[in-house]
C-alpha cells in the first residue's frame, strides 16, 4: 500500500479526460458542482461535450437519459445525496426502467464528506441504487481502481452508479498484477480464521487491521469488493467455506448496503455468520472527516476489535 493519497473524485475527473481523448461520443453532465465533482477537468479539456445543467439534478438525469437514448456515452455527476436521493425517481423511471447506459458518478458519499454535515453525508445511496433492477453499483477503493472502473464503463451496456469520495485515500492497487473486472472481487491477503470483506475507502483500513490481527495470532483474509451489484458470489462463497466467518466493512448504513447484500447472498447460498461494520442506522454530524470516521468506528482499530470478538465467539 502506497503512502500516496488521492481522492477518488480526482481520479474520476482524470479518467474522464483520458477516455475522452480516444472516444468522441463521451458526454459529461454536471449539476453546478464541476469544481467539486472534478468534472471541471473534462469541461476544460472538452468544453463542447460538457453540459452544466445547473442546480436541477432531476432534470440532469432526464437530459442524461435522452442523450444516452440517442447513442451518446453519458456520465452524469453531482453529490451522492442529490444523485441517489433527490433524483431517485428520475433515475428509476427514466434510466433504470428503459435500461439506458447512463453512468451516474456520484461524489461526496458517506460520513467522510465531513463538515458539510448530515444533510450532505449520504449513507443510503448503495441501498437506493442496488434496489433498482439492472443497476450496476461500483464503489472503488482507490485511484487505480477508480480509473479502471471508468474505463470499463465507457462501453458498458446498461446503467451504473459509481460511488466516489471527497477524502484523499491511500493508493493500494498500484501493482502490475492488479486487474479490474466489473462484478469480480479482488483478494488482497490470504487468511484462514476470518474474512474481512471491504468496499470503497474502508479497504485500506481493512488491510491495516489484518496486519495488526496477524501480529496477534489471527489470520485474516482481506477481499476488496468493488462491485456491490452484481456481487461476486464465487469469491464470497469460497471465503465463507474456508474461513467460517465473514466481517463486512463499509462507509454506509449497515441497513440495505454492502453488508446487507453479503448477508442476503449467504443466507441463500452458504449460511454463515456475517458481522457488519458500518454506520449503525444513524445520521452523521458535522466535523473533520478523519475524526468522524473514528467517531463512527470506521477505522482499523474498530475492525480489529470487532474481528477479535467475532473470532472468540466462533471458537
WONOR-V762494 format. One record per backbone hydrogen bond with DSSP energy under -1.0 kcal/mol. NH is the residue of the N-H (numbers start at 0). CO is the residue of the C=O. Records with the same first field share a line. If there is no record, write none. Layout:
NH=CO + CO
This chain:
1=170
5=168
8=164
10=6
11=7
12=8
13=9
14=10
15=11
16=12
17=13
18=14
19=15
20=16
21=18
25=22
26=72
27=48
28=74
29=50
36=32
37=33
39=33
40=37
42=38
43=39
44=40
45=41
48=45
49=46
50=27
52=29
55=53
59=55
60=56
61=57
62=58
63=59
64=60
65=61
66=62
67=63
68=64
69=65
70=67
71=66
72=24
74=26
75=102
76=28
79=106
82=78
83=79
85=80
86=81
87=84
90=86
91=87
92=88
93=89
95=90
96=91
99=94
101=99
102=73
103=159
104=75
105=161
106=77
108=163
109=121
112=109
113=110
116=113
119=116
120=116
121=119
127=123
128=124
129=125
131=128
134=131
135=158
136=228
137=160
138=225
145=141
146=142
147=143
148=144
149=145
150=146
151=147
152=148
153=149
155=152
157=155
159=101
160=135
161=103
162=137
163=105
168=5
170=3
174=172
177=174
183=180
185=223
187=221
188=221
192=218
193=218
194=244
195=220
196=246
197=222
198=248
199=138
201=198
202=199
205=201
206=202
207=203
208=204
209=205
210=206
211=207
212=208
213=209
214=210
216=213
217=212
220=193
221=188
222=195
223=185
224=197
227=136
228=136
232=230
235=231
236=232
237=233
238=234
239=235
240=236
241=237
242=238
243=239
245=272
246=194
247=274
248=196
249=276
251=249
252=122
253=278
260=256
261=257
262=258
263=259
264=260
265=261
266=262
268=264
269=265
274=245
276=247
278=251
280=278
291=287
292=288
293=289
294=290
295=291
296=293
297=292
298=296
302=298
303=299
304=300
305=301
306=302
307=303
308=304
309=305
310=306
311=307
312=308
313=309
314=310
